[in-house]
Amino acid sequence: MDTAVHIVTRLHGIGGAETHSFDLANALRESGIAATLWSDTPSPFVSHFGGVAISPFSGRFPKGGTLIIVGTYFSLEPWIDHARPERLVLICVNSHPQQLYATLATLDRPTLPPAQVAFVSTRLRDTMGIPGYICPEIVDLNRFHPAPCTPRTGTTIGRLSRDIPDKHHPQDPSLYKLLGWHGVRTRIMGGTCLAPCIQDEPGIELLAINTERPEDFLRTLDLFYYRTSAQLHEASGRVIVEAMACGLAVIAHESGGYTDWIEQGRNGYIFSTQEEAYELLLRLHRSPAERKRMAGDARASAEKIAGHSARLSYFDWLTTGAGISA
């Protein structure tokens, strides 16, 4: 059997599908599996991620082995009939049912083996109503680790995301201001889009994305907070696992697929309303002992979610179909 793995996505920015594909390719290589990252179209981000742009008429496209398609929002024509993979996997990363159904219809052809579907969260699988494997987030636990135990005063909450309004909830600026009145500092990387709502507020720091390395930024925080606008449906949220790997309890809204990983009161809290978020954050600000206990549980959770055992099981399923849905 051809053991080569081909990962196809659209490398056109620094988003969830691109990062998922890039990290998966690297993790497979680290495990001794030959993996190539492909983009369905050329773009400056192809070289950024170390990928290869598909060029059907030049004969440059995936051939044989295991074909993994990440995302359901790009065309697979005209090369897909000539790829002839031995195994075919579709990883669903977005909450768009019609896109998923259309892609599965495209993949249902005599030149291809039956497509196996994986989802980045249980919530996403349930939303789509199609059976599938739940894949773990690929997070480097050596890179994302807790900060050294050095004394520091006060509490800093924060979050990390793309710097676009939909990644934030309209009520978030007022929440940060309310917490600031109690001495809680806020740091947001990917938060310059909030500047019109937060001007000259002491204790609230808005940073552009990539101002700091993600792991360094996370280690400046004491708690990780996450909520998006109602217009954006977070299918999983890998930054949640990264935060937990850095020993941060997570306080997050109930709307995202990351609810798979947050155990109420153990490694974080799920909230429904602005009032709940405020009360939880304020309580944890006033309880360093509870934060410390939850920090240890958060790291342990990340090791279970993204550790060696979970990764090996996932890679075995990707390449051979062994194992059962998580």
CORRAUR-V695832 format. One line per field, one symbol per residue. ss: DSSP state (H for helix, E for strand, C for the rest). phi: phi as a letter, one per 30 degrees, with the letter a starting at -180 (. if undefined). psi: psi as a letter, one per 40 degrees, with the letter a starting at -180 (. if undefined). A space follows every 50 residues. Layout:
# CORRAUR-V695832
ss->???
phi->???
psi->???
This chain:
# CORRAUR-V695832
ss->CCCCEEEEECCCCCCHHHHHHHHHHHHHHHCCCCEEEEECCCCHHHHHCC CEECEHHHCECCCCCEEEEECCCCCCCCCHHHHCCCEEEEEECCCCHHHH HHHHHHHCCCCCCCEEEEECCHHHHHHHCCCCEECCCCCCCCCCCCCCCC CCCCEEEEEECCCCHHHCCCCHHHHHHHHHCCCEEEEEECCHHHCCCCCC CCCEEEECCCCCCHHHHHCCCCEEEECCCCCCCCCCCHHHHHHHHCCCEE EEECCCHHHHCCCECCCEEEECCHHHHHHHHHHHHCCHHHHHHHHHHHHH HHHHHHCHHHHHHHHHHHHHCCCCCC
phi->.dcdccccbccblcbddddedddddddddddicdbccccdbdaddddeci cbddbedcicadbiicccccjbcbdcdcdddcdhddbbbccdbbdbeddd ddddddddbddbdedccbbdadedddddibdadcdddcbddddcbddedc dbcibccaabadcbeddbdeddeddddedddciddbbbcjbdddedcbbh cdiccccddidbdeddddddccbccaacdddccddbjdddddddddicdc cbdddcdddeccceicclbcbcbeddedddddddedbedddddddddddd dddddbdedddddddddecbidjbdd
psi->hheihhhhahgeagadddddddddddddddeehhhhhihdiiidedddef ahhhgdeeegiihaahhhhhiffiieieedeedfidihhhhheiggdddd ddddddegieeiihhhhiieidddddddfhiiihiiighheddhiiiigi hiiahhiiihiigideeiidedddddddddeeehihhhhfedeeddeghf hhehhhiiiedihdddddeeidihihiiieehhhdcgddddddddefhih hiieeieeedehhheceaihididdddddddddddegddddddddddddd dddddeaddddddddddddeeiiih.
